[in-house]
Amino acid sequence: MKSLHIIIVVGLILVGGCATPTEPGLAKRTAVLTSDKGPRLIQAGPMIGHVGSHGAKVWIRAKRGSMLTAKAAQGGKKRNRLSVEDLGNGFSVLHFSRLAPAADTRVVLTVEREGSATETAEVAFRTAAVPSETGKVRIAFGSCSKVSQFNSGPIYKAIAAEQPDMALFIGDNSYFIVADGSDRHFNTTGPMGDWSSPEAMTARHLTTRMHPDLQSMFRSVPSYAVWDDHDYGPDNADRTLGLREEATTVFRQMWANSDYGTDSVPGIFSSFRNGPVEVFLLDDRYYKYSPQKHKDVTMATGEIWGRAQTDWLLNGLKRSTAPVKLIANGTQVITRSTGGEGHRREAQNELQRLIDHIEKYRIDGVIFLSGDRHYSELHYEERAGHPPLLEFTSSPLQQAQKVGPLKNRPNTFRLWGLKGNSYGLVTVDIPEPDKGTVRLEVRTEANTVPVVENTRCSSAWQLSDLRY
């Protein structure tokens, strides 16, 4: 352990049988935070991060000099394996292992500091199912959240109420701004801003992270993230960002994904499996170099993922045995909507290489998830002899937008689209091998599926429709 400022005492208790009066039943995921009078010892979190079939991560920031005790309860056999990763700057991730798969789990954290109050927090989740050809998995996702500028975040209450197996935050999860108190205070570009120092980046991330509605959701829904420009640097920032490495370090301190890059290829990309679903989280900033900012490349030759990360994705898709493979990226990938950033407008050769690979190796069940656009849409593109190209864009999570029709955003392959605060919900339900459905739908702040211009924003496919 690197930090000299926080003392951590860890205990892992896995118990079976009925819940005690001080430990609520595990059937419904809930989370509480209690504190005696005194200064706050838990400064941010706890947040459930990556949850695998036999392990889980819990992220927290505690006041320096505090003592943290963590206990986990899960039905079944007793186990004793837990480690603590010190991320620096007061951030820690608790790694629980030897857990049973597909089981309700509760973690209780107690933070103490001499002369101060004692705080206790609980998080509850269900461990992932083991890799399988069958199963049901529900994934919430979205992008573009300015929730730190609002007193309430209804969309996060809706996600928490839905209790999906996970939530994917796919970019602009917080907004780096000029923050100088002037009329340009909330602008996302300029010579100076939150992107000018790692300290300011951290402060802006924390401003969002500490929103009460978001913190409440994080205690009951395992959450993952990739970035886009506004939680990486200024508007449309790319690999030429002067503080690229610092931005990467700060992002890794704020999230508890399954992994970040590989030993030889840096970045924030990773993949993980839950039952019949494999999720690929892509990094669209660390390697980006496109014609929007650089005249020495074209719409065809620009890069978003870069060669090494694309190689990693292609190899991962080829190896994957998951019936459904979700590729999550901050900007749009296959959609033919006009304007903004995305592969069709900035990195066509990179996209074509991916499509050629999918066709050559007959890779089934690929669906793209994206954000960025401040509107949502479902792109459906038929291809003779191949499964359709599907991309579900969900944005924004919170931008003070009411749900309504999408205008002046042409896309002839769009099945439905809308503007307004919302999140995307992907439901994969495969009760028997090769038989099941994949549903893609929008959910509003009221957690309902909207009807926009007489079209219900929900579509489903048989698994066979997505297979070769």
N, C-alpha and C positions, 0 to 999 in steps of 0.2 A: 504494500500500500504506500502510495507516494505522499499523500497529504499528511501534514503534521498538525492540522488544525481541527480535525474532526475525529473523535474516538468512536469506533463502531463495534458494538457487541452484537453478535448475530446468533439467533437460535431458530431452529426449524423443527416444528412439531407437526407431524401428520397423524391425525386421529380418525378413528371410525366411530360409528354409532350415532346416537342422537346429539343434537347441538345442546350446549348448556345455555342457561339464561343469559350469560354474558356473551354468547357467541350465537347470533341468529342463524336460522336454518339457511342452507345453501341453495335452496331451490330457486330463489330469485336473487339476482345480483344487486347488492346495495353497497353503499359506502358512507362512512361517517367520519367526521373530524371533530374531536373534542379537545378542549383546552381549559386549564385553570386560568385564573387571572394572571396576567404578566405578559412579557414580550413573546411574540410569535417565534417558535423554534423551527417549525416547518415553514420555510419561506416559499416553497413552490412544490406542488405535487401532494401526495404521491400520484404517479401515473403508471398505468400498466403499459408496458411496451410489448416486445415480441413474446408471444406465447406459443411454444411448440408442444409436441405431444408428450414430452417428458421433462420439459423445463419452462421457465418463465423469467421475465425481467421486470423489475419494478424500479422506476426512476424517482428520485427525490432530491430536493435541495434543502438541507438543514443548516441552521445557524452554526457557525464555527464554534468549536469547543463543546458541541453537544454529544451525547451518547445515544446511539440508535440501537434499539432492540427490535428484531423482526421475527415473527412467528408465522408459520403457515399451517393451515388445517385443511385436510383433504381426506375423504373416506378411503379406507383401504389400509395397507401396511404402513408401518412407521418407517421413516427414512430420515437421514441426517446429512444433508449435503446443501451447503449454501456458501457462496462467495460474494465478496463486495468489490466492485470495480470503482476506483476513485477516478472520476473524470476531470478533476481539478476544479478550481473556482467554486468549491462547495457542492458540486454536483456528484451524485453517486448513483450507481445502478446495482441493485441486488439481484444476483443470479440464483434462482432456485432450480435445483435439478433433482433427478430421481422421482419425479412426479408421475402419477398415473395418467394415461391419456384419456381424453374426453370425459374429464371429471371436474365437478364443481370444486373450486379452490378459494379459500379466503386467506388473505395475508393481513396480519395485524402488526402495525409499526408503532413503537413507542419512542418518543424523543425526549430526553431529559438533559438538563443542564444545571449545574450547581447554582443555587440561588435564584433559579427561574422556575417557571411552571413546567408541568409535564404535559406533553401533547400526545394524543393517540389518534391514529388514522387507520382505516381499513380499506382494502380494495378486494374486489371479488370478481372472479372470472372463471371460465371453463377452459381447461387445457384443450389443445387441438387434437383432432382425431389423427390416428396413424395414417400414413399414405394408403389410399385405397381406391378402387375403381368405383366405389359407391359412397353415398353419404349426402348430407345436406349441410351447406355452408352459406352463410349470409354475410355479405360484405357491404358496409356503408363507405361512401367516399365522397370527396368534394374538394374544392379549392377556393382560393380568394376570400380570405376572412379578415375583415377590418373590425372584428368584434371588440378589440380593445378601445374603440372609439364609441362604444354603445354600452348602456347600462345593462342591457339584457341580450342574451344570445339564444333565442328560441330554437334555432336549428339544432343546437347541441342538446337541448332538453329533449327534442324529438328523437335524436339518435340514441340518447341514453334510454328513453322509454322503449324504443324498438329492440334494444339489446341484441345487436348483431354480433357475430363472432369476432368481428374486427372492424376498425375504421381506418381508412387510408386517407391521409392528408397529402394531396398531390400538388402542392405548390402554392406560393403566396399565402402561407399559413400564418404569417404576420407580415406587416408592411414596414420596411425600412423607409424612413422619410427624412426630409431636410431637418425638421424638428428644431427650428431656430426661433420660434415665437413670432415670425413675421407672417405676412399674408401667404407666403409660400410654405408655411409650416408643414403641411401634409403632402407636399410634392414629393415624388419618388425619384427625382433626378436633380442633379446639380453638382457643383464642385465639392460640396461638403454635405454630409448627412450621416445617418446611422451606419452607412457602409464605410465610413472613414476610419473606424477603429473597432477592434474586437470587443472593447468594453461597451461601446454604443450598440453594437449588434446584439450582445448578450442582454443589455437592458431592454431593447425593443422586443426581443423574443419573450423575455420574462413578463413584460407588460401584457402581452397576449396570454401567455401561459397562466397567469394568475387571475384571469377573469373567472368569477365564481361558477358560471354555468359551464365553462369549458373544464375547469378543474373537477367539477362534479362528474362530468361525462368520463373524464380520464380515469376515474376510480372504479369504473364498471365496464369499460369497453377497451380491449387491447388496441393500441393505436400505433400506427407506423407513419412515416413521412418521407417524401422527397421534396426537394425545393424547386422553386422557379425564381425568376429574377428578383422579386421583391423581398424574398427572405434569403437572398444570396448577395445582392449588391444593389446598385441603382437600376433604373428602368432598362430592360433589355441587356443587362450585363452578361458578359461571356468569359471565355478563358483568359482574356487579357486583363481581368480585374486585378489590380495591384495587391489586394488582400485576399486572393483566392484561397491560399492555404489557411489563413486565419478564419475566413468564413466557414471553411470545412470543419475546422476544429470546434468552432462555436456551435455549428449545427449538430455535430456529433455529441456535444455536451448537452444538447437540449432534447434529444430523442434517444430511444432505446430500441432501435431496429435490430433485426437478427444479425446483421453484419454491415460493414461499410467497405465497398471495393474488394480487392483481393490483395494478396501479398505483393504482387508485382504491378497492379493497376489501381492507382488511387481513385477516390471518388466516393459518392454516397450510395451507389447502387448495391442491390442485394436481391436475394430470392428466398422464399420459404414455402412450405407445404402445409396444407390443412386438409386432410381427407382426400377428396377427389380434385382439389384445386391447388395449383401452384401459382404464386404471385411473383412477378418480376418487377422490382422497383427500379426505375431508370433515373440516371443523373443527366439532366438536359442543360447543365450550365458549366460544369468543370472543363469540358472539352469543346464547348460550342465555339464555332467560328463561321459566321454566315455573311451573305451579301448585304444583310440589313445594316451592317456596320463596317464591312470590309470589301473594298472594290477588287481585291485580288482573287475572289472566289465568286461563283455564280449560284443561281438557284439549284443547279445540278450538283456542283462540286462542293458546296458548303457542308459543314459538319455540325451535328448536334450532339451525338453520342461519342463520336470519335471511333477510330478503327479498333482499338483494344477493347473498349466497352462493348462495341457491336459484336466483336468476336465472342466475348463472354456471353452475350445474349443468345447468339445463334447456337453456340454449343449447349447452353442450358436448355433451349427449346428442343434441340435434337435429343438430348438425354432424358428429358422429362417424360414420365409415365402418367402424368395427371391427365384425366379426360378433359379438363378445362384449364387453360393457361391464360392468366390475366397479365397484360403488359401495361403498367401504370407509368405515365410520363407527365411531366408538368405542362408541356405544350402539346398541341394536337399532332397526330402522327399521319393517319391516312385520310382524314376528312378533306373534302374539297371546298369547304367554306372559304370565303375570300377574306383577306386582311389578316393582320396579326402575325404571330410567329407560328412555326410548324414545319414539318418535313416537306409537305407539298410546295411550300414557299421558300424553303431555305436549304434543304438537304435531300434532294430528290434521289441522287445516286445511293445514298445511305438507305433510304426507304426501299428502293428497288432491290437492293442487295438482300434486305430482310424478306421481302415478298418472294424473291426467287428461291431463297433458302427454304421457306415454308412450303413452296410448291415442289421443290426438288425432293425434299425428304417427307413430303405428305404429312405435315404436322397438323394434327387435329385440334379443334377447340380453342383457337386463339381469339381473344377479344381484347381490344385496346380500351383503356380508361385514361381520360385526360381532363385538363382543366383550363385555366388561364383566361377564357374568352369573356367572362362576365355574362354568359348565357349557357344554356344546356341544350344538347341535341343528341339524337341517335342517328348515326350515319350507317347506312346499309347499302352495300355494293355487291351485286351478284357477279359471279365469275364462272364462266362455262368450265365444267370439269373440276371445279374447286369449291370449297366452302366459301360462303360470303365473307367479305371484309366488314367487320363490325367495329365501330368506335363509339363509345358512350362518353360524352363530354359533360361534366357537371361543374357549374360555376354560376353564381357565387354562393358560398356558405353564409356570408353576412356582408352586404353592401347597401343596406337600406333600400332594397328593391322589392316591389310587390310582384307577384306572379302575374304574367300577362303574355300576350302574343309576341313572337319574335319577328321583327320587321327589319328590312334592309340588310339582311344577312343571308344572301343567296347560297343555296346548296341543293342541287337537284337530287342528291342521294339521301336527303334528310327524311326520315320517317316521321319525326315530330321534333319540335323544339319550343323553347320558352325562355323568357327572362324571369328573374326573380330569385330571392333567397330560397335555397333548396339543397337537398343532397341526393346523391344517386344511391340506389340499393340494387345489388346484384344477388340473386338467389339461385344457387346451384342445387338442384334436388335430383339425385340419381339413386333411386331405390334398388335398381337391379343393374348389373353390368350392361353398358351400352343402351340403357333405357332411362330416360329422365328428361328434365327440362332446365333451361337457363332463362331466367327472367331478368330483364333490365327495366327499371322504373325510376321515376322521379318521386321524391317525397317532399312535401312542403313543411313549413314551420308547424302546421297542425298535424303533421305526420300522415297526410292523405295524399293520394295520387291525383294530381291536377288534371282537369280536362281543359285544353286550350284549343280554341278554334274548332270545337266539336271533336277533338282527338284526345283520347286518353293517353297520357304520357307513360305508357307501359307496354312492353312487347316481350313475347316469349318464343323460344325456339325449342324444338325437340333436339336432344343431344345428337341424334342422327343427322340433323340438318347441318351441324357444324363439323361433321366428320367426312373424311375421304371415302 
